[in-house]
Amino acid sequence: MDNEKRTIRLIEKLIPRSGMSFESDAEVFSLNGMQMLFSMDEFSKEDNFRESDPFILGANLATGSISDILACGGTPLFYAHAMTIGRNWDDTFIMRFSKGVAQVLGNANITFLGGDLSKSENWHYTAAVIGNTDKRPIRRKGARAGDSVYVTGNIGAGNLEAAFSLYENKISGNKVLQKMISSISNRFYIRLKESRLIREYAGCCIDTSDGVFNAINEIAENNNTGYILENLPYIKRGTILAQMLSLPVVLLFLGECGEYELLFTIHPEDEKDFIKKAKKNSLRFINIGKITESHLRILKEQDRTLDLTHLDIRARDYDKCRDYINAIIQWLKERRVANGA
């Protein structure tokens, strides 16, 4: 168990909660006979979101806040936030940021309840979302060996966003990279329609807020299984940037800055109907692998196979993100040497 989970367990000994920790993206509780969902997320400068476009920043933070409800197959209903404004945020920045949040809430038909406002050297943003579901809430448990693993979109948008900040010095000295980055908005998607279909068929579901690697590991841990993933659908601009910065493309999968897609499993007997209904509704889902009875965690990419079973490098264990990334790169190098690559 990592340090974060240990801390949560410690707190819950003193402050009991309504359900079990880590079994679902949102808290599930009953209210007047209805199944309700609640989630809360905090974001800050440390999450490495770019601030060059405040509208996109606001929209992405709102999308990220809502995704926990969608991962449970729920409908987000109410939204509240606490905004700590950075000292460099002027009125224009605040208005653009708020319009980004407002557009997401409007598109999802969510009621804004207000919140709290403060000011500090660096910005912080906390959002609380309440939703409900008329069906069983989808949890992280429910996968079994033989299930197919699907994701609602391409992989790597969040880690690409982080790379823009983490490798700013390298990028600023390269005119080609600067031009490419200035043309990338990198907005996250709200998977409302996808969530409605997923809740009809999925064995389990989780969002990729902490990256796809962490998401699939959480599924494996909750269900006492392993997995084999292959042919991951990396975002093209992410692979281009990785190559230009001489970084392993697999960092788009392994890194912990997520893209807030939904990752879920489908039982074999339900898969044909699921695919048929997805096509009927013009929804795109990408099959990236299988759940296995073995506890091995395997990634197959082109001409190599990576055994990720014992990879335990977590961003929270490092004071600096670059040190965390360098530790993963070193681990990958050692695997190549061991395999004679």
N, C-alpha and C positions, 0 to 999 in steps of 0.2 A: 504494500500500500504506500503511495507516495505521500509527501509531506502535506499537501493540500487536503487529501482525504483524511489523514490522521487528525489534522486540525479540526475538520468538520465533525468527525466522530467525537472529539474532545468537547466541542461546544454543545453537541446534542445530548451529552450526558447531563448537562445542566439545563438546557433549553430543549425539551422534547418537541418533536415535530409531528405533523399529522400522518405522515407516511414514511416509507423507507427511502433512505438516501441513495442517489445514483441509479435508481431504477427507471427514472423517466426524466426527460429534459425539463418539464415543468412540474410544479407541485400539483398533485391531484387531490381534491377535497370535495366533500358533498355540502350542498347548501339548498335547503328546502327540497330535497329529493333530486336535485340536479347535480350532474358531474361538472365541477368547475376546475379551471386550470389557472395557475398563477406562476409568474416568472419575474425575476429581477436581474438586471445585468448592469455592470459598471464598465465604463470605457474611459481611457485617458490617453495622454500623449505617449505613454509607454506602450500602447498597443500598435504604434507605428502607422496610424492612418495619416495620409497626407492632408494638409490643411490648405493646399493651393486653391481648392474649389470648395467653399463652405457649403454649397448646396448639396454636392455629392457626399460630403462628410456627414451632414445631417441625415440625408436619405439612407446612407449605409448604416449609421448607428441605429436608426429606427428599424430598419430591416433586420439587423442583428438582434434587436430586442424582441421582435415579434416571432422570430424563427423557433424559439422553444415551444411556443404554443402550437405552431404548425407541425412540429416534430411529434407532438402527441395526437395529431389528427384533430385539433381543436379549431374553433373560430375565435380569433381575437376580438374582444368587445370594447375594452377600456384601456386607456394608456395614460400614465402619469410620469413625469420626469423631474429630476433635480439637476439643474444646470449650474456648473461652476465655470464661469466665463474666464478665459485667459486674458491677461492684461493687454495682449496685443489684438484682441477682438474689438473692432470698432462697430458702430451701428450697422454699417453696410454688411459686415461679416455676420453679425448676429441675425439680421433679417434674412440673408441668403441661407444660413444654417437652418433657421426656423422654417423657411419655405420648403427645404428638403425634407424635414420631418413631417411637415403638414401634407406634402404630396403623398408620402407613403401612407399616412393615416387616412387620407381621403380615398386613395385607391383601394384600401382594405376596408373602408367603411367603419373605421374605429373611432370611438368617442374619446376626445382628449379631456382629461379631468383636471389638468393644471399641474402644480408641483411647487418646487422651491428654486430660488435663484441666489447665487452668491458669486464672488469674484476672488480669483487667486492668481498666482504667478503663472501656473499652467492650468489648462482646462481639464475638467472632469465631467462626465455625463453618466447619470444613472437613470434607467427607465424601469418602470414596473408595469406589467401587462396582465390583465385578467381576461380569461376567455372561458368558453364552455364547449361541451361536445355532446351530441345526442347519440353517439355511439360509444363503444368501449374506448377509453384513452389508450393510445399506442404507447407501449413502454419499451425500454431497452432490452427487456427479456422477451423471449418468444421465438428466437432463432433456433434452428436445429440443423444438424448435418445434412447436406444436400441442398439447402436453400441457396437461391441465387442472391447475390448482393448487387443492389442498384444504387445509383446516385442521380440526383435531379439535374445536374449540370456539370460543366467541365471543372477540372481540379486546378487550384493554384492561384486564384484571384487574390485571396487574402495574403498569401506569402509573397506574391508579386508586389502588392501594395507595400508590404513591409520592406521589401528589397529596395524600393525607391528611396526610403529613408535611411536604411542601414548602409547602403552603398552610395550615398549621396556624393562623396568625394570622388569616387571613380567615375560616376555618371557626369558630374559637372565638368570633368576634363575631357569628355568625349562628345563632340557635337552631334554625331549620329544618334547616340543614346539620348541626348537632351531633346532632340527633335522628335524621337519616337515617344518618349515619355510625355512630352507636352501634348501629344495627340491622344493619349489614353485617359479615359475618364474612370474606368474600372469601377463601375457601379454594380452592387450586388442585386440579386433578383429576389422578389417576394414570391414564394412558391405556394400561393393560395389554392389555385386549381389543382396543382399536383398533390397537395396535402389531402384534398377531398377524396381523390382516387386512392391514394396510398392507404388511407384509413380503412378502406373497404377490403384490402388484400394483404397488407403487410403483417409479417410475423412480429417484427419490432422495427423501431425507427429512432434515429438520433440526428441532430443537426451537426454540421461540420464546423462549428464555431471555433474549436481548438485544432482544426486541421483534420484531414481525412484519416491520417494514420492514428491519431488519438481516438477518433470516432469509431473506427473499425476495431481497435483494441478494446474500447469500452464494451462493444457488442460481444466480443470474444470472452471477456472477463465475466460479464453478466450471465452468459449462457454456457460457460464452461466448455468452449469450443475453440477451434482454430479457424484459419482461412487461407485460401489461395487467391490472390488478386493478380490480374494481368492486363496488359494493354490499357493502362490508365489514360483517361482523356484529358491530358494537360491542356491548359489554354495556350494557344499558339504564341501569343505575345510573351508569355511566361518562359516558354522554352527558348525563344529568341534572346530574351534578356539574360537568361542563365548561361547560354553559350557565349554571349558577348562579354559577360563578366567572368567567364571560365569557372562557373559553378556547376555542380552536379544537378541535372534537371530533376532528379528524384527529390530534391529539397522542396519542390512544389507540393509533394505528397507528405513528406516527413515533417515539415515545419508546422508550428503551432498557431500560425495566424490563419484563421479559417475563412472560408468564402460563404458560410451560412447556407449551404445547400443541404438537402435532406438525403441521408444515407439510410437504406432500409433493406430488409430481406423479404423474399417471397418464397413460399413453400412450392415445391415442384408441381403439386396438383392444382395450384391456383395460377401458375405462371401463364398458361395459354390464354385464359380469360382476361388476366391482367393486361397482357400485351395487346389483345384485341380491343379492349376498352380504351387503352391509352391511345391507340391509333384512331379510334372513332372520335375521341375528344381532342385530337391533334396535340397530344402531350408527348414530350420527349423524355425518356428515361434511359440511362446508360448502364448496361450490365458490366460490372467490373470484376466479377469473380464468384466464388462459392464459399459457403461455410463448410468446415470440415470437422469430422469427429476428432481427429488428431489435434493436439494443442499447438502444433506448429503454426507459425505466422509467416507466410511465404509471399513474396512479390516476384513475379516473373516479368521481365522487361527485355524485349528483343533477344539478345544473345546471352543473357545472364539471369541467374536466379539468386535473389537475396533472402536469406533466412533472417527475419526480423524478430524472432522469438525472444531473444535476450537483449534487444536494443532498448535500453532504459536511460535515455538522455532527455531530460526535461528542462524546459526553459526556466521554470521557477527555481531551479537549483543553481542558476547562474546570475550574477549581478548585472552582467552585460549581455545583450542579445547576440552580439558578435562572437562572444566566447561560446555561447550555446551553439551557434551555427558552426563555428570552427570545430567543436567537439564532434558534431555529426559528420562533418567532412572528413575528419581524422578517422572516425569509425569506418566510413565507407572506403577510405584508402586502405585500411588494414584488411578489410574483407577482400579487396581486389588482390592484394599481395598474397593473402592466404589461398586464394583461388587461382593464383598464377596469371591474373589478368593484368 
